């Protein structure tokens, strides 16, 4: 099951996602994300509590990043990047995409998506 919460902090919407990012769980998140894109320049995702991800979950994040970039906005993924997401990114080739800047901070993997592509 997917749970998420949204808080507005310092001019950005902070979206904390928990649980499974599978196709059947994404419609409510997608609907909320569409509303969040209006009137804000930054969206920060914390996905450190995501336990499972399939290709549709990765596509949702990728689509959100692309849409925000086209609107001159920024999307950041913060917190420890879950192993499940890294595995999906590696198996689909996203990990080597020029759009993504995958950074390692200490022992934690972080995925940061920004406008610097």
Secondary structure as GFF3:
##gff-version 3
##sequence-region A 1 117
A	DSSP	beta_strand	2	9	.	.	.	ID=ss1
A	DSSP	beta_strand	12	21	.	.	.	ID=ss2
A	DSSP	three_ten_helix	23	25	.	.	.	ID=ss3
A	DSSP	alpha_helix	27	36	.	.	.	ID=ss4
A	DSSP	beta_strand	42	53	.	.	.	ID=ss5
A	DSSP	alpha_helix	55	70	.	.	.	ID=ss6
A	DSSP	beta_strand	74	78	.	.	.	ID=ss7
A	DSSP	alpha_helix	83	92	.	.	.	ID=ss8
A	DSSP	three_ten_helix	94	96	.	.	.	ID=ss9
A	DSSP	beta_strand	100	105	.	.	.	ID=ss10
A	DSSP	beta_strand	108	113	.	.	.	ID=ss11
###
